[in-house]
Amino acid sequence: PDPIVTVGFTIPDTVCVNTPVSIKNTTTGGTNFYWSFCDPNLNAVPEATNMGNTGNLLSLPVFMDLAQDDNGNYYGFVVNNYPGKLIRLNFGNSFLNNPTTTDLGNFNGVISNNAEGIQVVKDHDKWYALIVEGYPAGGTPSKIIKLSFGADISNPSPAAKDWGNIGNLNYPIDLHVFQENNEWYGFTVNALNNTITRFNFGT
């Protein structure tokens, strides 16, 4: 027979606003549980707000990555596919705020049309954005580029470097970059030949 599950928790009867609350699970008789104490929860239908074209700078936006700096400020980096450029959204101290927008441009053509996936990373106290792009069938070469913001992610003039087509890129779309055992790697999907390219950036 199934075990008898007795659900129980201990929780303080009085708490202060903005103070962490410790909840102790005293449930017995089960093995797997899913508890949700706060609204909203991941199983609920989310509420959506159309923020519109903030700053009127979005033009065929395709991918976005989010970051939080050391001062607790939140940013979104949006890639415009056409014309290719990068837009930075500054949400201040909460993603619930309406963002201010900055057009970072195309860095003198380093970001070209058909720009796609982006990943923002922090390494050795420096911020970087990596972008894959390029639709060869439409005349724009496929490539990966690096933007170096330095120690301040709000830097208005990051340095741009075109790494060119490494890894047989052929209209790379999304980009995922991660660190494992002190080595940085990335994966992108090539839309025109149905392949995956793996990048190894080293340490």
N, C-alpha and C positions, 0 to 999 in steps of 0.2 A: 504494500500500500504506500501511497505518497506520504511523505512526512507532513506533520502538522506544522504549519507556518504561523508563528506568533510574531506579529509586527509590533515593534516598539522603538521609541526614540526618547532620548533625554535632551532637553533644550532649555536654556534659561527662560524664565518667565518674563524678564524685563531686559531689553537691549537698548542701546543708544544708537542714534542715527549715524551712519557711516562708520560703524564699528563692526569688525568681523564677528560672526556668530559661530560658535562651535556646536555641532550637532553630533551626538553619539548614537550610532545604530546599535540597538540592543535586540534586533530581530533574531529569532532562532528558528531552525527547522527548514531552512532553504539553502540553495546554493547560488542562484543567479537572481539579481534584482535590478530594477531600474527605478530610481526615486527622483522625483522632481518636486521641489518645494517652492520654486519661484516661477512667476509668470514673466516673460514667456518661456516656453521650453521647446526643445528641438523638434518635438513631434507635433507642435501646434502649427496651424497655417500662419505664415508670417504676414505682418502688415507691411505694405509697400508704399513708399512716398516717391512720386516722380519729382526729382529735384530740377528737372529741366536742363537746359544747356547753360550750366553755370558759367558766367563770364562770356557767354556766346563764343567760346573758343573750341568747342568740340565739332569735329568734322570727320564723319565716318570713324568714330572711336571703336577700337577693337579689343584691346586688352588693358587691364589695370592691375597694378600691384600696390599694396598698402605697407606703410612703415610707421613706426613710432620712434621719435628721437629721444635722447637722454633727458630732455627737459619735459617729457610727457606730452609733446605735441604730435598730432596725427596727420599723416599725409597720404594722398593718393596720387599715383603717377599713371596718367592715361596716354596711350599711344593713339594718335590719329593715323589711320591707314592712308588716307588721301585727302589733302596733301600731307605727306609724312612729317610729323612733328611730335613733340612731347609736351604735355600739359601737366602742371603740378597743381594739385588741390591741397589747400592748407585748411584743415578742420579745427585748428587750435587744440584745446585740451580734451576734445570729445568728438567722436565720429557723429554724434547727434547734432553738432553745429552745422550751419550752412557754410560751405567752404568758400574761401577766396581763391581765385585762380591766377596762375602765372603761365604765360605762354613762353616756354623755354626754347621754342623754335626748332629748327632742323640742324643747327650747329654747322652752318655754312655748307649744307648739303650732305653732311655725314649721315643724317637720317634722311632716307629717300622715300619716294612713294612706295606704297605697299609695305609699310612698316607693320609689324605684328606683335609677337609676344614680348613681354618685359618681365624682368625679375630684379627687385631691389635687394641688395645685400649689404651687410656691414662686416668688414673684415679688418682686423688690426686697427680698430677705431677710425676707419675710413668708410665712407658710403660710396657705393657703386650702383649703377643701373646697367643691366645688359639687355640688349634688344636684338631680336632676329627679324630679318626683313628681306624683301626682294622677290619679284615675280618675273623670272627670266622670259617667260612667254610674252610678257607685256613690255619688255625692254628694260626692266630694272634688275640688276644683278643681285643674287641672293648673298647675304653676308650676316655677320654678327658684329655688333659694335659695343663699345664700353664707354660709359659716361662716368667720370670721376668727380665726385662732389667734395672730396676731402673730408674733414671732420664735421662739417656742417651740411646736413641734408637740404637745408634751405638756401644753399649757395646759388645765387642767381646766374652764375656763369661756369657750370662744370666743364671740365675738359673732355673732349670727345675723341675717341680713337676708333678708326675703321680697321677691324681685324680681317676683313675680306671674307671670302668663301672658304672656310675651313670645315672639313667634314662632309664634303659633297652636298652642300645645302641646295635645295631645289624648292623654292617658295616655303621656307620654314614658317610655321604658324605659332603654336604655343611654345613657351619656354619654361622649364623648371630647373632651378639651380639650388644645390644643397651642399652641405659639408658633411663628410664622413671620414673619420680617422685623420683629421687635420688636412684632408685633401678636398678641394672643391670640384664638383662635377655639375654638368648640365645635360638636359635632354631636350631635344626639339623634334617635332614631327614635320616631315617634308610632304607638302600636299600634292606636289606634281608627280612624284614617283613612289608614294606610299612607303617611305622609309623613315627610320629613326636615326638621328645623329646624336652621338654621345660626345660631350666635351669633357676633357680633363684639364682643369686649370692649374693643377698642382696645389702647392700650399698657399 
